């Protein structure tokens, strides 16, 4: 007894099963197994890359993203799963067949009158094998299956619309990243132009200093301005590299991919919206995937509510079975009697739930609340869509107006700088006037590049907000 108690206590002292799989302590990091690292490296070696040797424009980048994005592939698999759920609902209309076999040995003591069996009992030994085919068929359920099938079809429709929405979201994301890169490239061009302008100003200041017509302070200020512009070029180059990396990331390909990407500055500016903002909102409410999906979710919720309400009605079922009895029986050691005969049953059943503790009532209440939530979701989606359309519409109109103003400002700034430079070289103008005009040129060039990219981004945002199925920017390419 003492030995058994000691063994039990030793078992209780053992660590919990699986405890040795955890890190041994909190003081040091866990060493990742080499095989796990090798597996991750193998997956990384198969990461998707894009073919090089050509320049990708926006349309080609969108096509590349649609073929590689995990977002669209995931949405496609969701749509396939929802379509398969329709088949699951349709299967409820068909009979269910199953094969089963039951076999074994049973020893059963059974009571018996003592005037027949002196012991007052006898022992029955039974050996049987019962292969059987069973049938179960729901004949009528007052439309509950119909409602379930209706919900499955509506849910598949929602998944299909969501798949389209995923593509539109991807198109917008790639377009936005593309024009962000274009803006970064534009700022880099402006920064390089600013550096060239500052170098010209510095050369003029040095020339005048050598002629004794400028102070050393003016030369120092010119050199400071050149150094500042050189720093601006370095910062703009870093911003351009970041924007390029963000665009590559939006494509769903390897971040190490080296793509040649066309510049969005080569594209014509988008046009002014052809319709009013009210018509744009109306169009968005009629074709945006999230609006259509929200309507589909209401259909799903209504069908589910109908299905739960039908649970109060009775159901009619047909069940049957056919079997073959291979058996033998022996009583009190007497010789076995055997049988090899078929059997079967065909039964109709009628059942109606009477009391279930409120389960059905709760399910109906849940389904009704989900329907109300779906209706609220539609209203929320409509409000959000209207706000997005108005915001993008106004942004496009404003960006185009700002671009026109920036272009006029750029032209005037360059004209004023050229005049100030000539005056300074001729000894008429001051360095302060020249530096002021130089700053105006830098500001004007940057504003032109920013407003051009903003106009393209706003056009993409308006197309996305209105539910356009493809990139509208392609028609604006020269």
C-alpha positions in Angstrom: 0.0 0.0 0.0 2.8 2.4 0.9 4.5 1.7 -2.4 1.4 2.4 -4.4 0.8 5.7 -2.4 4.4 6.8 -3.1 4.0 6.0 -6.8 0.8 8.1 -6.9 2.5 11.0 -5.2 5.4 10.8 -7.6 3.0 10.9 -10.6 1.3 14.0 -9.1 4.7 15.7 -8.8 5.3 15.3 -12.6 5.0 18.5 -14.7 1.8 19.0 -16.7 1.7 17.4 -20.0 3.2 19.6 -22.7 4.9 21.9 -20.1 8.3 21.1 -21.6 7.2 22.7 -24.9 7.2 26.2 -23.3 10.3 28.4 -23.0 12.3 27.3 -19.9 12.3 30.7 -18.3 11.3 34.3 -18.7 14.8 35.6 -18.5 16.0 34.7 -22.0 14.6 34.4 -25.5 13.5 31.0 -26.8 15.7 29.6 -29.6 13.7 29.1 -32.7 14.3 25.5 -34.1 16.5 25.4 -37.2 13.8 23.5 -39.1 11.3 26.3 -38.5 13.8 28.8 -39.9 14.5 26.6 -42.9 10.7 26.3 -43.6 10.3 30.1 -43.5 13.3 30.5 -45.8 11.8 28.0 -48.2 8.5 30.0 -48.3 10.4 33.2 -48.8 12.2 31.8 -51.8 8.9 31.3 -53.5 7.7 34.8 -52.9 6.1 36.4 -55.9 8.1 38.7 -58.1 7.1 40.7 -61.2 8.9 40.3 -64.6 11.3 43.1 -65.2 12.6 44.6 -68.4 9.6 46.9 -69.1 8.1 50.0 -67.6 4.8 49.5 -65.8 2.1 52.1 -66.2 -0.9 52.4 -63.9 -3.1 49.9 -65.8 -0.4 47.3 -65.9 0.3 47.8 -62.2 -3.4 47.2 -61.4 -3.4 44.1 -63.5 -0.3 42.9 -61.7 -1.9 43.5 -58.3 -5.1 41.8 -59.2 -3.2 38.6 -60.1 -1.1 38.6 -57.0 -3.0 40.3 -54.2 -3.9 38.1 -51.2 -6.9 40.3 -50.5 -8.6 39.5 -53.8 -7.7 35.8 -53.6 -9.1 35.6 -50.1 -12.3 37.3 -51.2 -12.6 34.9 -54.1 -12.2 31.9 -51.7 -14.9 33.4 -49.5 -17.2 33.7 -52.5 -16.5 30.0 -53.4 -17.3 28.9 -49.9 -20.6 30.9 -49.9 -21.5 29.2 -53.2 -20.7 25.8 -51.8 -23.1 26.6 -48.9 -25.9 26.8 -51.4 -25.3 23.1 -52.3 -25.4 22.4 -48.6 -28.8 23.9 -48.2 -30.1 22.2 -51.3 -29.0 18.8 -50.0 -31.6 19.1 -47.2 -34.3 18.4 -49.9 -32.8 15.0 -50.7 -33.1 11.7 -48.8 -30.1 10.7 -46.6 -28.8 7.2 -47.1 -26.3 5.5 -44.8 -24.8 2.0 -44.4 -24.0 0.6 -41.0 -23.1 -2.8 -39.6 -23.5 -3.9 -36.1 -21.9 -7.1 -34.8 -20.7 -8.7 -31.7 -21.3 -11.2 -28.8 -23.6 -10.7 -25.9 -24.1 -12.8 -22.7 -27.3 -12.1 -21.0 -28.7 -13.7 -17.8 -32.5 -13.6 -17.9 -35.1 -14.5 -15.2 -37.3 -17.5 -15.6 -40.1 -19.2 -13.5 -38.6 -21.9 -11.2 -41.2 -24.4 -12.3 -39.6 -24.1 -15.7 -36.0 -23.5 -14.7 -34.9 -24.7 -11.3 -32.3 -22.0 -10.9 -34.8 -19.3 -11.6 -32.8 -17.9 -14.5 -31.1 -18.9 -17.7 -28.2 -17.5 -19.7 -28.6 -16.5 -23.3 -25.5 -16.2 -25.5 -26.0 -14.3 -28.7 -23.8 -13.8 -31.7 -25.0 -11.4 -34.4 -23.9 -9.4 -37.4 -26.5 -6.9 -38.7 -25.5 -5.0 -41.9 -28.2 -2.4 -42.7 -29.0 0.4 -45.1 -31.0 3.3 -43.5 -33.1 6.0 -45.1 -34.1 9.3 -43.7 -36.1 11.9 -45.7 -37.6 15.1 -44.5 -40.8 15.4 -46.5 -42.4 18.7 -45.4 -41.3 21.4 -42.9 -43.6 24.4 -43.8 -40.9 26.2 -45.7 -38.0 26.1 -43.3 -35.6 24.6 -45.8 -36.8 27.1 -48.4 -35.9 30.0 -46.1 -32.5 28.4 -45.4 -31.8 28.0 -49.1 -32.9 31.6 -49.7 -30.5 32.8 -47.0 -27.6 30.8 -48.5 -28.3 32.3 -52.0 -28.4 35.8 -50.5 -25.2 35.2 -48.6 -23.5 34.0 -51.8 -24.6 37.1 -53.5 -23.1 39.2 -50.7 -19.8 37.3 -51.0 -19.7 37.9 -54.7 -20.3 41.6 -54.3 -17.7 41.7 -51.6 -15.3 40.1 -54.1 -16.0 42.9 -56.6 -15.5 45.4 -53.8 -12.1 43.9 -52.9 -11.0 44.5 -56.5 -12.2 48.1 -56.4 -10.5 48.6 -53.1 -7.3 47.2 -54.6 -7.6 49.4 -57.7 -7.9 52.5 -55.5 -5.1 51.4 -53.2 -2.7 50.9 -56.2 -3.8 54.1 -57.8 -3.3 56.1 -54.6 0.1 54.6 -54.1 1.0 55.3 -57.8 0.1 58.9 -57.5 1.8 59.3 -54.2 4.9 58.1 -56.0 4.3 60.6 -58.7 3.9 63.3 -56.2 7.2 62.3 -54.5 8.9 62.2 -57.9 7.5 65.7 -58.6 8.8 67.0 -55.3 12.2 65.5 -56.2 12.2 67.3 -59.6 11.2 70.5 -57.8 14.0 70.0 -55.3 16.6 69.4 -58.0 15.4 72.4 -59.8 15.6 74.4 -56.6 19.2 73.2 -56.2 20.0 74.2 -59.7 18.4 77.6 -59.1 20.3 78.1 -55.8 23.6 77.1 -57.5 22.9 79.8 -60.2 22.2 82.3 -57.5 25.4 81.3 -55.7 27.5 81.7 -58.8 26.0 85.1 -59.4 26.8 86.2 -55.8 30.4 84.8 -56.1 30.9 86.6 -59.4 29.8 89.9 -57.9 31.9 89.3 -54.8 35.0 88.8 -57.0 34.1 92.0 -58.8 33.9 93.8 -55.4 30.2 94.5 -55.9 28.8 92.0 -53.2 29.5 91.4 -49.6 30.8 88.2 -48.1 27.5 88.0 -46.2 25.6 87.7 -49.5 27.9 84.9 -50.7 27.5 83.1 -47.3 23.8 83.4 -47.6 23.8 82.0 -51.1 26.0 79.1 -50.1 23.7 78.4 -47.1 20.7 78.4 -49.5 22.5 76.0 -51.8 23.3 73.7 -48.9 19.7 73.8 -47.8 18.5 72.9 -51.3 21.0 70.0 -51.4 19.5 68.7 -48.2 16.0 69.1 -49.7 17.1 66.9 -52.6 18.3 64.2 -50.2 15.1 64.3 -48.2 13.0 64.2 -51.4 15.0 61.2 -52.6 14.2 59.4 -49.3 10.5 60.2 -49.7 10.6 58.9 -53.3 12.1 55.6 -52.2 9.5 55.2 -49.4 6.6 56.0 -51.8 8.0 53.4 -54.3 8.2 50.8 -51.6 4.6 51.5 -50.6 3.5 51.0 -54.2 5.4 47.7 -54.5 3.8 46.6 -51.2 0.3 47.3 -52.5 0.9 45.0 -55.5 1.2 41.8 -53.4 4.6 41.0 -54.7 8.0 40.7 -53.1 9.2 44.0 -51.6 12.6 43.3 -53.2 11.1 43.5 -56.7 12.9 46.1 -58.9 10.2 47.5 -61.2 10.5 50.3 -63.7 7.4 52.4 -63.1 6.2 55.2 -65.4 5.7 58.6 -64.0 2.2 59.8 -63.4 3.2 63.3 -64.5 3.1 62.0 -68.1 -0.7 61.5 -67.8 -3.2 64.2 -68.7 -5.0 65.8 -65.8 -8.4 64.4 -65.0 -11.4 66.3 -66.3 -13.9 68.2 -64.3 -16.8 66.0 -63.1 -19.4 65.8 -65.8 -22.4 65.4 -63.4 -23.5 67.4 -60.4 -22.5 66.3 -56.9 -26.2 65.2 -56.3 -26.1 63.0 -59.3 -22.8 61.6 -58.3 -24.2 60.7 -54.9 -27.2 59.1 -56.5 -25.0 57.0 -58.8 -22.9 55.9 -55.9 -25.9 54.7 -53.9 -27.0 52.6 -56.8 -23.7 50.9 -57.7 -21.3 50.9 -54.8 -20.5 47.3 -53.8 -20.8 48.0 -50.1 -24.3 49.5 -50.5 -25.4 46.5 -52.6 -23.8 44.1 -50.1 -25.6 45.8 -47.3 -28.9 45.3 -49.1 -27.9 41.7 -49.6 -27.2 41.3 -45.9 -30.8 42.5 -45.2 -32.0 39.7 -47.5 -29.9 37.2 -45.6 -31.3 38.4 -42.2 -34.9 38.3 -43.4 -34.4 34.7 -44.7 -32.8 33.6 -41.4 -35.7 35.2 -39.5 -38.2 33.4 -41.7 -36.4 30.1 -41.1 -36.4 30.5 -37.3 -40.1 31.4 -37.3 -40.8 28.2 -39.2 -39.4 26.2 -36.3 -42.7 26.5 -34.6 -44.4 24.4 -37.2 -44.4 20.5 -37.3 -42.3 18.4 -39.7 -43.1 15.2 -41.6 -40.4 12.6 -42.1 -40.0 9.3 -43.7 -37.5 6.8 -42.3 -36.7 3.2 -43.2 -34.1 0.5 -43.0 -33.3 -2.8 -44.6 -31.0 -5.3 -42.9 -29.8 -8.9 -43.0 -29.6 -10.7 -39.7 -26.7 -13.1 -39.5 -27.1 -14.4 -35.9 -27.1 -17.3 -33.6 -28.4 -17.8 -30.0 -27.7 -20.4 -27.3 -29.5 -20.8 -23.9 -27.8 -22.4 -20.9 -25.1 -24.0 -23.1 -27.5 -25.7 -25.4 -26.6 -25.9 -29.1 -26.8 -22.6 -31.1 -29.7 -21.8 -33.2 -28.9 -19.7 -36.3 -30.7 -17.3 -38.6 -29.9 -15.7 -41.9 -33.0 -13.7 -42.9 -33.6 -10.1 -44.1 -35.7 -7.6 -42.3 -36.8 -4.0 -42.7 -39.0 -1.1 -41.6 -40.7 1.8 -43.2 -42.0 4.5 -40.9 -43.7 7.9 -41.2 -43.2 10.4 -38.4 -45.0 13.6 -37.4 -43.4 15.8 -34.8 -44.2 19.2 -33.4 -42.2 20.9 -30.7 -44.3 21.9 -27.7 -41.9 23.2 -25.1 -38.2 23.8 -25.4 -37.4 26.2 -22.6 -37.6 29.3 -24.9 -34.9 28.2 -27.3 -37.0 29.0 -30.4 -38.2 32.3 -29.0 -34.6 33.4 -28.3 -33.5 32.4 -31.8 -36.3 34.3 -33.4 -35.4 37.3 -31.2 -31.7 37.0 -32.3 -32.7 36.8 -35.9 -35.0 39.8 -35.7 -32.2 41.9 -34.0 -29.8 40.9 -36.7 -32.3 42.1 -39.3 -32.6 45.4 -37.6 -28.8 45.6 -37.4 -28.5 44.9 -41.1 -31.0 47.7 -41.8 -29.0 50.1 -39.7 -25.8 48.9 -41.5 -27.4 49.9 -44.8 -28.2 53.3 -43.5 -24.7 53.8 -42.2 -23.2 52.6 -45.5 -25.4 55.0 -47.4 -24.4 58.0 -45.2 -20.7 57.1 -45.5 -20.9 56.7 -49.3 -22.6 60.1 -49.6 -19.9 61.8 -47.5 -17.1 60.1 -49.4 -18.6 61.1 -52.8 -19.0 64.8 -51.7 -15.6 64.9 -50.2 -13.9 63.4 -53.2 -16.0 65.5 -55.6 -15.0 68.7 -53.9 -11.4 67.6 -53.6 -11.2 67.0 -57.4 -12.8 70.4 -58.2 -10.5 72.1 -55.7 -7.4 70.3 -56.9 -7.9 71.2 -60.5 -8.5 74.9 -59.6 -5.4 74.8 -57.4 -3.4 73.3 -60.2 -4.4 76.1 -62.6 -3.5 78.7 -60.0 -0.2 77.0 -59.2 0.7 76.8 -62.9 0.1 80.6 -63.2 2.0 81.2 -60.0 4.9 79.0 -61.4 5.1 81.0 -64.6 5.0 84.3 -62.8 7.6 83.1 -60.3 10.1 82.0 -63.0 9.6 85.2 -64.9 10.2 87.3 -61.7 13.3 85.2 -60.8 14.8 85.6 -64.2 14.3 89.4 -64.0 15.7 89.5 -60.5 18.8 87.5 -61.6 19.5 89.8 -64.5 19.1 92.9 -62.3 21.4 91.4 -59.7 24.1 90.5 -62.2 23.8 94.1 -63.7 24.2 95.6 -60.2 20.7 97.0 -60.1 18.9 94.5 -57.9 19.8 93.3 -54.4 20.6 89.8 -53.2 17.6 90.0 -50.9 15.3 90.5 -53.8 16.9 87.6 -55.7 16.7 85.3 -52.7 13.0 86.1 -52.3 12.3 85.3 -55.9 14.3 82.1 -55.6 12.2 81.0 -52.7 9.0 81.8 -54.7 10.3 79.6 -57.6 10.9 76.7 -55.2 7.4 77.1 -53.7 5.7 77.4 -57.1 7.4 74.3 -58.6 6.5 72.3 -55.5 2.9 73.4 -55.6 2.5 72.5 -59.2 3.8 69.0 -58.6 1.6 68.6 -55.4 -1.6 69.8 -57.0 -1.1 67.6 -60.1 -0.8 64.5 -57.9 -3.6 65.7 -55.7 -5.9 66.0 -58.8 -5.1 62.5 -59.9 -5.6 61.1 -56.4 -8.9 62.9 -56.0 -10.1 61.6 -59.4 -9.2 58.0 -58.2 -11.0 58.6 -54.9 -14.1 59.9 -56.7 -14.2 56.9 -59.0 -13.8 54.6 -56.0 -16.5 56.5 -54.0 -18.9 56.2 -56.9 -18.3 52.4 -57.2 -16.5 52.4 -60.6 -15.5 48.9 -61.5 -12.2 49.9 -63.2 -9.6 52.6 -63.1 -11.0 55.7 -64.8 -7.5 57.2 -65.0 -6.6 55.0 -68.0 -8.7 57.0 -70.4 -6.8 60.1 -69.5 -3.4 58.7 -70.6 -1.9 60.6 -73.5 
